[in-house]
Amino acid sequence: MFRKIGNFFRERHLSLRSKLFLSFSCVAVVLLISSIISMMEYSRMSNYVSELIADDIYSINATQKISSLLDGYNLQVLTAIGDSSVTRLPDFDQEKFVASCDSLKASFSEAKMIPLADSVLYSYQAYMLTSLELEEVIQSTFINSRDWYFGRLQPTFNHLRGDIDKLNEAIYADLQSNSETFERGFYRSTIPGAVAVGVGILLVLLLLFFIIVFYVNPIYKMLDSLENYRSYNRKYNYTFDGDDQLSALNNHISEMAEENRQLRRKIRETKEEESAQ
């Protein structure tokens, strides 16, 4: 494979600087593209799931407000029955309650929770119809009022609270599901980054091996040949395939070494001739 890479560079007649620049640019491009993909995936998933989580939190707050309104009204009814000094009947803001339920239904991202909200409205209507009897009941004896409250009103209130609790549980389950989706999306968005790091490390190792094989090793062999030439007066005979500046440098060194070798031989022969005379 490395031979093919080397042949590719030689066929393109690229300079040493161009080869190194192209190699490192490929690594940078791979890392940059993978990083962009990872950030885009994370941003898309984060925005989508964040909206769902925000809707769930709004729904939880809305159900808590609805429960608070009902608990307050039911406590007022109980107070009116138990305290004979209370002359004013408790008042309940039905428009606010219905508006809260409609807003709650509009915020649902899951269609399966709409029937639960409708059940809350139906239970609320049954509770309010029963509570309309309070004006007549409060005029009767305490025992009759108590029997009416615990026998008729409280069961409808418990049923209403049960429906609200079921709705609240469904919202919490949806919130948990969206949180898990966000977590899975986060890990999925890190996959391109992890792949980019792995590919980048692999490319760097391949590039390092390529540089060592095609550039560092030839330089060391050139130095060894020069050392043999200088120390042992051997011919500089190192050659390698290439068409870049390193190959040109090796050719020039070879030519200079050969010229120097011939010059030294001529000088030695001239000295021998002079000695012979």
Secondary structure, DSSP 8 states (H G I E B T S, - for coil): -HHHHHHHHHHTT--HHHHHHHHHHHHHHHHHHHHHHHHHHHHHHHHHHHHHHHHHHHHHHHHHHHHHHHHHHHHHHHHHHH-TT--S-----HHHHHHHHHHHHHT-S-GGGHHHHHHHHHHHHHHHHHHTTHHHHTTS-HHHHHHHIIIIIHHHHHHHHHHHHHHHHHHHHHHHHHHHHHHHHHHHHHHHHHHHHHHHHHHHHHHHHHHIIIIIHHHHHHHHHHHHHHHH-----------SHHHHHHHHHHHHHHHHHHHHHHHHHHHHHHHH-
